[in-house]
Amino acid sequence: MTLFPEMFEPIKASMLGRAADNGIIELNIVNIRDYTEDKHCRVDDTPFGGGAGMLMQVQPIITCYRQNEFAGRTIYMSPRGRKLSQQLAAELAGEGELTILCGHYEGVDERALAELSAEEISIGDYVLTGGELPAMVLIDTVARFVPGVLASDESVMEESIYSGLLEYPQYTRPRSTAEGDVPDVLLSGDHRKIELWRFEQSMRLTRERRPELWAAFVRKFRADEKAYPKKERLLIKSIIDECQTEINPPLK
């Protein structure tokens, strides 16, 4: 549900567009303006108590929702909501239907959110001019978990193995350039060695660039070490030991 349906045209391209064309997912973009009962077609008004900007009114939103007989979880894109994550995206992908409300201006009358039992989700600690871009981010990341959307389900399975880690470095042809060579392991043809190399690179990048994600990954690992294959466990422990050595170097 949005005031600016034209903003969603790009989402009909690429993989999501093909998935929609093939009936794997269905995208129903509805214009809230079409449901206002105001003779001047207004959908917003000033907030009670004063303040800058305009608020989206209750009536057009609720009428839009009811006349379209939307079902499933209703989500309102909002910076005050639960932070979007891979885990949450996978959870939402298991729903048969999702309804997303895109706010605009200074937001939405709170009574509309209460009536819809809207679950608030945020894509980050910053404010945008509207909820359309966050909604597209949500649609894209959730759709990746729907079977058949990606060219290979292996991509999603791989992402679950590296859950909580940054993506490993990737390379394509040519093998050698003035800027450097492709790591030998990727040319070895040994898929298990390649998996382990990528896993190690993901861990090292995460530890270097996103220490808070690395700390969360270590906590998850320590809570259930047996969930990881033996060689992955050894790799994780070796990098954890490196961290400890850097923090507490041996006495000379």
C-alpha positions as CSV (number, residue, x, y, z in Angstrom):
1,M,0.0,0.0,0.0
2,T,1.6,3.2,-1.1
3,L,0.9,6.8,-2.3
4,F,3.5,6.5,-5.0
5,P,3.0,3.2,-6.9
6,E,5.2,4.4,-9.8
7,M,8.3,4.1,-7.5
8,F,7.9,0.3,-7.6
9,E,8.5,0.0,-11.4
10,P,12.2,-1.0,-11.0
11,I,11.3,-4.0,-8.8
12,K,9.5,-5.6,-11.7
13,A,12.9,-6.0,-13.5
14,S,15.6,-8.6,-13.2
15,M,15.1,-11.7,-10.9
16,L,12.0,-10.4,-9.1
17,G,10.4,-9.5,-12.4
18,R,11.1,-13.0,-13.8
19,A,9.8,-14.6,-10.6
20,A,6.6,-12.7,-10.8
21,D,6.2,-13.5,-14.5
22,N,6.6,-17.2,-13.7
23,G,4.1,-17.1,-10.9
24,I,6.6,-17.8,-8.1
25,I,5.8,-14.5,-6.4
26,E,3.0,-12.0,-6.8
27,L,3.5,-8.3,-6.4
28,N,0.3,-6.3,-5.9
29,I,1.0,-2.5,-5.8
30,V,-2.0,-0.6,-4.6
31,N,-2.4,3.2,-4.6
32,I,-3.9,4.4,-1.3
33,R,-5.1,7.6,-3.0
34,D,-7.7,5.6,-4.9
35,Y,-9.5,4.9,-1.6
36,T,-9.9,8.3,0.0
37,E,-13.4,9.6,0.7
38,D,-12.3,13.2,0.8
39,K,-13.9,15.2,-2.0
40,H,-10.6,16.9,-2.7
41,C,-8.8,13.5,-2.7
42,R,-6.7,14.4,0.3
43,V,-4.9,11.6,2.1
44,D,-3.0,13.6,4.7
45,D,-3.5,16.4,7.3
46,T,-1.7,18.3,10.0
47,P,-0.9,16.5,13.3
48,F,-2.9,17.3,16.4
49,G,-0.7,19.1,19.0
50,G,1.3,20.9,16.3
51,G,4.5,20.0,14.6
52,A,6.0,20.1,11.2
53,G,4.8,18.2,8.2
54,M,1.7,16.1,7.4
55,L,0.4,12.8,8.6
56,M,-1.3,10.1,6.4
57,Q,-4.9,9.8,7.5
58,V,-6.6,6.7,8.9
59,Q,-9.6,6.4,6.5
60,P,-7.8,5.9,3.1
61,I,-5.4,3.3,4.6
62,I,-8.1,1.2,6.4
63,T,-10.5,1.4,3.4
64,C,-7.6,0.3,1.0
65,Y,-6.7,-2.6,3.3
66,R,-10.3,-3.9,3.7
67,Q,-11.4,-3.5,0.1
68,N,-8.4,-5.4,-1.1
69,E,-9.0,-8.1,1.6
70,F,-5.3,-8.2,2.4
71,A,-4.2,-11.0,4.7
72,G,-1.1,-12.3,6.5
73,R,1.3,-10.1,8.5
74,T,1.0,-6.4,8.0
75,I,4.3,-4.5,8.0
76,Y,4.9,-0.8,8.3
77,M,8.3,0.4,7.2
78,S,9.5,2.6,10.0
79,P,12.9,3.7,11.6
80,R,11.5,2.9,15.0
81,G,10.8,-0.7,14.1
82,R,12.7,-4.0,14.5
83,K,15.9,-4.1,12.4
84,L,15.7,-6.1,9.2
85,S,18.1,-9.1,9.2
86,Q,18.7,-12.3,7.2
87,Q,17.0,-14.2,10.0
88,L,13.9,-12.0,9.9
89,A,13.8,-12.1,6.1
90,A,13.9,-15.9,6.1
91,E,11.1,-15.9,8.7
92,L,8.9,-13.6,6.6
93,A,9.5,-15.7,3.5
94,G,7.7,-18.5,5.2
95,E,4.5,-16.4,5.2
96,G,1.9,-17.0,2.5
97,E,1.2,-13.3,2.2
98,L,2.7,-10.1,3.4
99,T,1.1,-6.6,3.4
100,I,3.5,-3.7,3.4
101,L,2.3,-0.2,4.3
102,C,4.6,2.6,3.0
103,G,4.4,5.8,5.1
104,H,5.1,9.2,3.7
105,Y,5.4,12.8,4.8
106,E,5.8,12.8,8.6
107,G,4.3,9.3,9.0
108,V,1.0,7.6,9.6
109,D,-1.8,8.3,12.1
110,E,-1.1,5.8,14.9
111,R,-4.7,4.6,14.9
112,A,-4.2,3.1,11.4
113,L,-1.2,1.1,12.7
114,A,-3.1,-0.1,15.7
115,E,-6.2,-1.2,13.6
116,L,-4.0,-3.1,11.2
117,S,-1.9,-4.6,14.1
118,A,1.1,-3.4,12.0
119,E,4.5,-4.8,12.7
120,E,7.1,-2.1,12.3
121,I,10.4,-3.0,10.5
122,S,13.4,-0.7,9.9
123,I,16.2,-1.0,7.4
124,G,18.5,1.2,9.4
125,D,18.9,4.0,11.9
126,Y,18.2,6.8,9.5
127,V,15.1,8.6,8.0
128,L,14.1,8.6,4.4
129,T,11.4,10.7,2.6
130,G,9.0,7.7,2.5
131,G,8.6,4.0,3.0
132,E,8.8,2.9,-0.6
133,L,12.6,2.3,-0.8
134,P,12.6,0.4,2.5
135,A,9.7,-1.7,1.2
136,M,11.6,-2.6,-1.9
137,V,14.6,-3.6,0.2
138,L,12.3,-5.8,2.3
139,I,10.7,-7.4,-0.8
140,D,14.0,-8.1,-2.4
141,T,15.6,-9.7,0.6
142,V,12.5,-11.8,1.5
143,A,12.0,-12.9,-2.1
144,R,15.5,-14.4,-2.2
145,F,14.3,-17.0,0.3
146,V,11.4,-18.1,-1.8
147,P,12.2,-21.4,-3.6
148,G,12.6,-20.8,-7.3
149,V,13.4,-17.0,-7.2
150,L,17.1,-17.4,-7.4
151,A,18.7,-19.3,-10.3
152,S,19.9,-21.9,-7.8
153,D,18.7,-22.7,-4.3
154,E,22.4,-23.4,-3.6
155,S,22.8,-19.6,-3.2
156,V,20.4,-19.5,-0.3
157,M,21.8,-22.6,1.3
158,E,25.3,-21.1,1.1
159,E,24.1,-17.9,2.7
160,S,22.7,-19.8,5.6
161,I,26.1,-21.4,6.2
162,Y,27.7,-18.0,6.3
163,S,24.9,-16.5,8.3
164,G,26.1,-13.4,10.2
165,L,29.3,-13.1,8.2
166,L,30.2,-10.7,5.4
167,E,30.6,-12.1,1.9
168,Y,33.9,-13.6,0.8
169,P,36.0,-12.0,-2.1
170,Q,35.0,-13.2,-5.6
171,Y,36.8,-13.2,-8.9
172,T,36.1,-13.8,-12.6
173,R,38.0,-14.0,-15.8
174,P,40.7,-13.2,-16.8
175,R,42.9,-15.2,-14.4
176,S,45.7,-12.6,-14.4
177,T,45.5,-8.8,-14.7
178,A,47.8,-5.9,-13.9
179,E,45.8,-5.5,-10.7
180,G,46.6,-9.0,-9.5
181,D,46.0,-12.8,-9.9
182,V,43.1,-15.0,-8.9
183,P,44.0,-17.0,-5.7
184,D,45.3,-20.4,-6.7
185,V,42.7,-22.3,-4.5
186,L,39.9,-21.0,-6.7
187,L,41.5,-22.6,-9.7
188,S,42.2,-25.9,-8.0
189,G,38.9,-27.6,-8.8
190,D,38.8,-28.9,-5.2
191,H,35.3,-27.7,-4.1
192,R,35.9,-28.6,-0.4
193,K,39.1,-26.5,-0.3
194,I,37.3,-23.7,-2.0
195,E,34.4,-23.8,0.5
196,L,36.9,-23.7,3.4
197,W,38.9,-20.8,1.9
198,R,35.7,-18.8,1.3
199,F,34.5,-19.5,4.9
200,E,37.9,-18.3,6.3
201,Q,37.9,-15.2,4.1
202,S,34.3,-14.4,5.3
203,M,35.3,-14.7,8.9
204,R,38.5,-12.6,8.5
205,L,36.6,-9.8,6.6
206,T,33.9,-9.8,9.2
207,R,36.3,-9.6,12.1
208,E,38.2,-6.7,10.4
209,R,35.3,-4.6,9.1
210,R,32.4,-5.5,11.4
211,P,33.6,-6.5,14.8
212,E,30.1,-6.4,16.3
213,L,29.0,-9.0,13.7
214,W,32.1,-11.1,14.4
215,A,31.3,-11.0,18.2
216,A,27.8,-12.1,17.5
217,F,29.0,-14.9,15.3
218,V,31.4,-16.2,17.9
219,R,28.6,-16.2,20.5
220,K,26.4,-18.2,18.2
221,F,29.2,-20.6,17.5
222,R,30.0,-21.1,21.2
223,A,26.4,-21.8,21.9
224,D,26.2,-24.7,19.5
225,E,29.6,-25.8,18.2
226,K,28.3,-29.1,16.9
227,A,26.1,-27.3,14.4
228,Y,29.3,-26.7,12.3
229,P,31.2,-29.4,10.4
230,K,34.6,-30.4,12.0
231,K,36.9,-28.5,9.6
232,E,34.7,-25.3,9.9
233,R,34.9,-25.7,13.7
234,L,38.7,-25.9,13.6
235,L,38.9,-22.8,11.3
236,I,36.6,-20.8,13.6
237,K,38.6,-21.7,16.7
238,S,41.9,-20.9,15.0
239,I,40.7,-17.4,14.2
240,I,39.3,-16.9,17.7
241,D,42.7,-17.9,19.0
242,E,44.4,-15.4,16.8
243,C,42.1,-12.7,18.2
244,Q,43.1,-13.7,21.8
245,T,46.8,-13.7,20.9
246,E,46.5,-10.2,19.4
247,I,44.7,-9.0,22.6
248,N,47.1,-10.8,24.9
249,P,50.4,-11.2,23.1
250,P,52.8,-13.8,24.6
251,L,55.5,-12.5,26.9
252,K,59.0,-12.4,25.5
